[in-house]
Amino acid sequence: MENESCLRGSVEARAKLNLTLQVLGRRSDGLHELSSVMTTLSLADRLLIELHKNSFKKDVQVCDTQKTGRPMWRVDADVGSIPSGEGNICYRAAELFFERLNVDPSSVRLSISIEKNIPDAAGLGGGSADAAAVLRFLFQNQDQIRDWFGSSASPLSLGELEQIALRCGADVPFCLYGGTRLCEGVGEIMTPLPPLFPFAVLLATPAQFVQTKTAFKMLDKIRDDERCDSQAHVSLRELTGERSWKEVIAQQSVQVLEPLIHNDFTPVIAGALERVGQLLDALRALEAPVVSMSGSGPTCFALFNDISDCENVLSAMTARFSDVRFFKTTINSTVAAL
């Protein structure tokens, strides 16, 4: 009879919102330097994670691992559009974690079930949040995992965890913690900002979307064609930097935030997807205090001081845009424990 150990947990993966997103330029390695103020929302996925230690090597999973070169872990979601198994970012996150601990993946049985509430391919970091939740769970249980396998590897530090997160995606380091942060570099340089008031948030996600890589290519082409002045990006970065955000956050008013809200991708995506431009125009016409787009889109958002104002705008928008998914949520800038 097999003797095994098991770890189980239910973990939350909160959506992220880009309050600002500036693309400062391309690096020699092809990646883009960014400056973005991000915050987390109450809208969240829920992940059920089970981790088992296999006592015996001669089981089906090990045989399959030897054939494919990768463990037969189960990763699935309750939404058909989300990749399963090896194609899911959560699989990659776990694989990198066990690699760092020098743990043979064939000695681990991993099961991840994702209850999706964050729309996918929407600019809200759903996949990144899920991967970060997996990394948090494994990090918090790393002592038990190392004991199981007598790992000679040193304990994983927070800095190393952030590096693993970055290898999964630019938004994953932020999603490890959540809260409100100024994120620079390619996402790995993070400066914590004071927590935001739990403003009401209306999200509008159209059915069409542009892949993130394609959005960057489109932005690069526009800038190359127009020969944009890089000094303009520097000036904007200074305007929306750490000091400015600390000053406006202290006032805890949506109206005060509005001058700092900016997304370089907004004109690009609005030009490519007609619905995005229509949503932004409609939200502004309804006098939402703050209107913008998150990430590389296509989700548009509006911020409100009062939940009743949010509900009134939601009612008007749903009557006009029957093909758009709307979500009413709040900013939740509490920081995840690690």
TORMAR-259082 format. One record per residue (C-alpha): x, y, z. Coordinates in pm, 1 decimal, always signed. Each point is the difference from the previous one (the first is absolute). Example, Ala and Ser with C-alpha at 12.3 -4.5 7.8 and 13.67 -1.06 7.14 Angstrom:
BEGIN
<node <+1230.0; -450.0; +780.0>>
<node <+137.0; +344.0; -66.0>>
This chain:
BEGIN
<node <+0.0; +0.0; +0.0>>
<node <+132.0; +341.4; -98.4>>
<node <+90.5; +232.5; +282.2>>
<node <-17.1; +364.1; -100.3>>
<node <-13.1; +345.6; +145.5>>
<node <-236.3; +269.6; -119.1>>
<node <-39.4; +376.7; +8.0>>
<node <-332.5; +161.9; -86.6>>
<node <-105.7; +362.0; -24.6>>
<node <-256.5; +240.4; -141.4>>
<node <+168.0; +321.1; -112.0>>
<node <-123.5; +328.6; -141.1>>
<node <+134.5; +161.3; -317.1>>
<node <-107.2; +363.0; -27.9>>
<node <-27.1; +189.1; -328.7>>
<node <+232.6; +293.1; -60.5>>
<node <-84.1; +339.7; -145.7>>
<node <+248.5; +227.2; -177.5>>
<node <-66.4; +353.8; +116.9>>
<node <+293.3; +111.7; -211.1>>
<node <+194.2; -188.2; -266.1>>
<node <+286.9; +166.6; -182.4>>
<node <+221.1; -181.8; -249.6>>
<node <+332.5; +179.3; +25.0>>
<node <+177.0; -180.7; -281.7>>
<node <+145.1; -323.5; -133.0>>
<node <+310.8; -157.1; +147.8>>
<node <+271.1; -175.0; -198.7>>
<node <-149.3; -337.8; +98.0>>
<node <-333.3; +96.3; -155.7>>
<node <-181.3; +45.9; +331.4>>
<node <-162.3; +330.3; +88.6>>
<node <+80.3; +229.5; +290.7>>
<node <-322.8; +86.6; +182.0>>
<node <-124.6; +231.5; +268.2>>
<node <-337.7; -95.0; +142.3>>
<node <-200.5; +65.7; +313.5>>
<node <-205.3; -310.0; +69.1>>
<node <-251.4; -86.1; +265.8>>
<node <-197.2; -312.1; +82.2>>
<node <-376.2; -45.0; -10.3>>
<node <-249.0; -200.2; +203.2>>
<node <-83.1; -192.7; -320.0>>
<node <+195.0; -324.6; +37.7>>
<node <+44.8; -356.7; -120.3>>
<node <+4.7; -282.7; +252.5>>
<node <+254.3; -282.6; -29.2>>
<node <-24.9; -338.3; +168.1>>
<node <+349.4; -148.1; +25.7>>
<node <+95.3; -353.0; +105.6>>
<node <+358.9; -111.1; +25.6>>
<node <+87.0; -364.3; +69.5>>
<node <+330.8; -163.0; +65.4>>
<node <+38.2; -324.4; -194.3>>
<node <+163.7; -266.5; +212.5>>
<node <+74.8; -233.7; -289.2>>
<node <+163.2; +83.7; -328.4>>
<node <-164.4; -278.2; -199.1>>
<node <-338.9; +149.6; -69.1>>
<node <-183.9; +124.8; -308.2>>
<node <+102.1; +359.5; +56.3>>
<node <+370.7; -81.8; +2.6>>
<node <-30.1; -210.4; -313.9>>
<node <-178.1; +282.8; -177.9>>
<node <+256.7; +246.4; +128.1>>
<node <+280.1; -211.9; -143.6>>
<node <-176.6; -10.4; -337.8>>
<node <-88.0; +369.5; -28.7>>
<node <+276.3; +155.1; +208.1>>
<node <-254.4; +191.6; +205.9>>
<node <-217.5; -105.3; +295.4>>
<node <-364.0; -100.3; -52.3>>
<node <-141.1; +266.8; +227.9>>
<node <-366.5; +92.3; -23.8>>
<node <-76.8; +367.6; -58.3>>
<node <-346.6; +93.8; -117.5>>
<node <-259.6; +275.6; +22.2>>
<node <-378.1; +19.2; -10.8>>
<node <+24.4; +213.9; -315.7>>
<node <+75.3; -171.9; -328.9>>
<node <+208.2; +285.2; -139.9>>
<node <+266.9; -42.4; +270.0>>
<node <+290.8; -230.3; -97.8>>
<node <+33.3; -318.2; +203.5>>
<node <+299.2; -209.5; +101.2>>
<node <+338.9; +109.4; -132.5>>
<node <-157.7; +287.9; -190.1>>
<node <-106.9; +176.5; +317.2>>
<node <+224.5; +260.8; +162.0>>
<node <-63.1; -163.7; +340.5>>
<node <+173.2; -316.1; -121.9>>
<node <+304.4; +202.2; -102.6>>
<node <+9.6; +179.6; +335.8>>
<node <-2.9; -327.6; +195.8>>
<node <+260.4; -156.0; -229.4>>
<node <+240.9; +289.7; +56.2>>
<node <-57.7; -13.3; +376.0>>
<node <+84.1; -370.9; +30.9>>
<node <+296.8; +44.5; -231.0>>
<node <+142.5; +261.2; +239.0>>
<node <-53.6; -230.5; +301.4>>
<node <+175.1; -281.0; -187.3>>
<node <-306.4; -223.0; +35.7>>
<node <-62.0; -264.7; -265.1>>
<node <-342.9; +89.1; -150.5>>
<node <-77.5; -369.3; -45.6>>
<node <-7.6; -36.0; +377.9>>
<node <-280.7; +256.2; +25.2>>
<node <-367.7; -28.0; -93.7>>
<node <-148.7; +344.0; -48.3>>
<node <-363.1; +86.9; -62.8>>
<node <-121.8; +355.8; -59.9>>
<node <-367.7; +81.7; -60.2>>
<node <-71.1; +361.2; -97.9>>
<node <-336.7; +162.3; +60.4>>
<node <+13.1; +285.8; -250.6>>
<node <-166.5; +328.1; +85.5>>
<node <+252.5; +229.8; -169.7>>
<node <-65.9; +16.2; -375.2>>
<node <+289.5; -140.0; -201.0>>
<node <+202.6; +194.6; -257.8>>
<node <-148.6; +318.6; +145.0>>
<node <+293.8; +204.6; +131.7>>
<node <-89.9; -87.4; +360.1>>
<node <+284.7; -243.2; +68.3>>
<node <-216.0; -308.3; +55.1>>
<node <+267.6; -248.8; -104.1>>
<node <+271.8; +191.6; +182.0>>
<node <-209.2; +9.3; +317.6>>
<node <-56.2; -376.5; -20.0>>
<node <+371.8; -71.1; -45.9>>
<node <+85.0; +230.9; +290.3>>
<node <-252.8; -178.7; +222.3>>
<node <+166.3; -334.2; -75.5>>
<node <+343.1; +143.8; +79.9>>
<node <-128.1; +147.4; +328.0>>
<node <-146.5; -336.3; +103.1>>
<node <+321.7; -187.6; -79.2>>
<node <+218.8; +266.0; +163.4>>
<node <-204.6; -5.9; +319.7>>
<node <+32.7; -379.0; +11.5>>
<node <+359.7; -28.5; -114.2>>
<node <+128.3; -125.4; +337.1>>
<node <-239.9; -295.2; -12.3>>
<node <+90.0; -71.2; -362.4>>
<node <+372.4; +9.3; +73.5>>
<node <-52.2; -236.6; +294.9>>
<node <-189.1; -245.9; -220.7>>
<node <+285.1; -34.2; -242.7>>
<node <+299.2; +78.8; +218.5>>
<node <+86.3; +275.1; -245.8>>
<node <+356.9; +121.5; +31.4>>
<node <-97.0; +328.2; -163.1>>
<node <-4.5; +307.6; +219.1>>
<node <-337.9; +150.9; +90.3>>
<node <-146.0; +222.3; -269.0>>
<node <+24.3; +373.1; +79.1>>
<node <-259.6; +262.2; -92.3>>
<node <+241.9; +143.2; -253.8>>
<node <+36.1; -339.1; -169.1>>
<node <-376.5; -46.3; +4.9>>
<node <-36.7; +331.6; -181.1>>
<node <+252.0; -115.6; -262.3>>
<node <-198.9; -318.8; -58.9>>
<node <-314.7; +210.3; -26.9>>
<node <+164.7; +226.4; -258.8>>
<node <+92.9; -302.7; -211.5>>
<node <-372.1; -80.2; -13.0>>
<node <-105.5; +347.7; -111.5>>
<node <+49.1; +373.1; +55.9>>
<node <-308.8; +38.7; +222.3>>
<node <+63.0; -304.7; +218.2>>
<node <+245.0; +167.2; +245.6>>
<node <-261.2; +266.2; +76.4>>
<node <-272.5; -261.7; +36.4>>
<node <+207.5; -182.1; +264.0>>
<node <-73.0; +286.4; +235.6>>
<node <-282.2; +208.6; -141.7>>
<node <-74.6; +327.0; +172.9>>
<node <+90.2; +319.8; -184.8>>
<node <+349.8; +22.1; -150.1>>
<node <+203.6; +190.9; -250.7>>
<node <+148.9; -269.8; -224.9>>
<node <+296.2; +80.0; -224.1>>
<node <+259.7; -176.3; -211.7>>
<node <-183.9; -292.6; -157.8>>
<node <-215.1; -29.4; +311.3>>
<node <+261.2; -112.1; +251.7>>
<node <+86.7; +336.1; +160.8>>
<node <-283.8; +63.2; +242.7>>
<node <-55.7; +295.4; +231.1>>
<node <-286.7; -43.5; +249.7>>
<node <-247.8; +287.5; +14.9>>
<node <-253.3; +76.7; +274.5>>
<node <-326.9; -193.3; -21.2>>
<node <-278.2; +150.2; -206.8>>
<node <-350.1; +59.9; +128.8>>
<node <-231.4; -286.3; -113.3>>
<node <-145.9; +200.1; -287.8>>
<node <-280.5; -159.0; -201.2>>
<node <+120.9; -135.2; -335.7>>
<node <-198.5; -76.4; -313.4>>
<node <+174.1; -228.1; -249.3>>
<node <-115.2; -34.5; -361.0>>
<node <+152.0; -285.9; -199.4>>
<node <-91.2; -27.5; -369.7>>
<node <+14.5; -331.3; -182.5>>
<node <+284.4; +107.1; -231.6>>
<node <+359.4; +21.7; +116.6>>
<node <+354.1; +51.8; -125.3>>
<node <+280.5; -228.6; +116.9>>
<node <+247.2; +179.6; +226.8>>
<node <+295.2; -67.7; -233.4>>
<node <-199.9; +140.0; -290.4>>
<node <-93.9; +309.0; +201.9>>
<node <+367.9; +72.2; +70.2>>
<node <+85.2; -42.1; -369.0>>
<node <-281.4; +237.9; -94.9>>
<node <+121.2; +259.9; +251.0>>
<node <+360.6; -36.7; -117.1>>
<node <-102.4; +47.4; -362.4>>
<node <-200.4; +314.2; +74.9>>
<node <+291.2; +147.6; +192.5>>
<node <+251.1; -95.2; -268.5>>
<node <-220.6; +155.7; -268.5>>
<node <-55.0; +317.5; +201.5>>
<node <+357.6; +7.3; +134.9>>
<node <-132.2; +78.6; +346.1>>
<node <+208.4; +216.9; +227.9>>
<node <+120.9; -214.8; +289.6>>
<node <+23.6; +313.5; +215.5>>
<node <-381.2; +12.7; +7.2>>
<node <-3.2; -341.7; +167.7>>
<node <+256.5; +115.5; +255.7>>
<node <-209.9; +305.8; +86.1>>
<node <-314.5; -207.4; +35.9>>
<node <+186.9; -247.0; +219.2>>
<node <+104.1; +280.5; +232.0>>
<node <-357.0; +132.9; +13.7>>
<node <-141.6; -338.9; +97.4>>
<node <+286.6; -119.8; +219.4>>
<node <+13.5; -118.3; +359.6>>
<node <-13.3; +344.5; +160.6>>
<node <-305.5; +111.6; -199.0>>
<node <-188.2; -318.1; +80.4>>
<node <+70.4; +21.3; +370.7>>
<node <-131.9; +355.2; +1.4>>
<node <-327.5; -83.0; -176.6>>
<node <-60.1; -326.0; +186.0>>
<node <+16.0; +194.1; +326.6>>
<node <-309.9; +192.9; -114.5>>
<node <-197.3; -320.9; -71.1>>
<node <-218.9; +151.8; -272.6>>
<node <-64.8; -134.2; -347.4>>
<node <-8.3; +348.6; -146.7>>
<node <+351.9; +70.3; +126.9>>
<node <+126.8; -322.3; -159.5>>
<node <-134.9; +86.0; -344.5>>
<node <+291.4; +217.5; -128.1>>
<node <+247.2; -284.8; +65.6>>
<node <-196.8; -273.1; -178.7>>
<node <+164.6; -91.2; -330.5>>
<node <+50.9; -301.2; -226.9>>
<node <+223.9; +10.7; -309.4>>
<node <-195.2; -287.4; -154.7>>
<node <-339.0; +174.0; +11.1>>
<node <+15.8; +178.7; -338.7>>
<node <+161.5; -305.3; -159.5>>
<node <-267.7; -246.9; +112.5>>
<node <-287.4; +247.0; -43.9>>
<node <+117.3; +47.2; -357.6>>
<node <+12.5; -375.3; -62.6>>
<node <-317.9; -99.9; +185.6>>
<node <-298.7; +224.6; -64.0>>
<node <-182.5; -124.5; +310.2>>
<node <+278.1; +122.6; +230.0>>
<node <-29.0; +354.0; -130.0>>
<node <-379.2; -13.3; +31.5>>
<node <+18.5; -121.0; +360.1>>
<node <+246.1; +269.4; +101.4>>
<node <-210.0; +270.6; -165.3>>
<node <-320.3; -127.5; +162.4>>
<node <+155.2; -11.8; +348.0>>
<node <+128.4; +355.5; -39.3>>
<node <-339.4; +118.8; -128.6>>
<node <-158.9; -143.3; +315.4>>
<node <+244.7; +213.9; +199.4>>
<node <+187.0; -279.0; +172.2>>
<node <+274.3; +179.5; +198.4>>
<node <+286.0; -216.4; -127.1>>
<node <-5.9; -194.7; -327.9>>
<node <+285.0; -202.0; -152.8>>
<node <+109.0; -342.6; -125.0>>
<node <+192.7; -265.0; +192.6>>
<node <+314.0; -166.1; -132.1>>
<node <+7.7; -50.0; -375.6>>
<node <-379.7; -25.5; +10.8>>
<node <-264.5; -49.9; -93.7>>
<node <-158.9; +56.1; +345.2>>
<node <-107.0; +359.1; +57.1>>
<node <-64.7; +120.7; +352.5>>
<node <-155.8; +282.4; +195.7>>
<node <+63.3; +96.0; +363.0>>
<node <-258.7; +151.2; +233.2>>
<node <-1.2; +142.1; +350.4>>
<node <-351.1; -131.5; +58.4>>
<node <-137.7; -348.4; -73.1>>
<node <-340.6; +142.0; -98.2>>
<node <+162.0; +206.7; -277.1>>
<node <+171.2; -314.6; -123.8>>
<node <-331.1; -187.7; -5.3>>
<node <-172.7; +277.9; -193.6>>
<node <+270.3; +0.9; -266.3>>
<node <-5.6; -380.8; -12.2>>
<node <-374.4; +4.8; -67.6>>
<node <+39.4; +247.8; -285.0>>
<node <+294.2; -188.5; -152.5>>
<node <-161.5; -344.4; +8.0>>
<node <-307.4; +140.1; -176.8>>
<node <+219.6; +129.5; -282.0>>
<node <+266.9; -270.1; -33.9>>
<node <-166.2; -342.6; +15.2>>
<node <+309.9; -173.7; -143.4>>
<node <+238.1; +126.7; +271.5>>
<node <+72.2; -169.0; +333.5>>
<node <-26.2; +234.7; +296.6>>
<node <+139.8; -54.4; +349.4>>
<node <-65.2; +211.5; +306.5>>
<node <+278.0; -24.9; +256.5>>
<node <+215.2; +212.6; +231.2>>
<node <+366.2; +82.7; +39.8>>
<node <+154.4; -230.8; +259.6>>
<node <+355.1; +115.0; +63.7>>
<node <+74.9; -223.3; +296.2>>
<node <+334.3; -178.7; -36.9>>
<node <+14.5; -380.2; -8.6>>
<node <+192.8; -167.5; +284.0>>
<node <+318.6; -181.9; -97.2>>
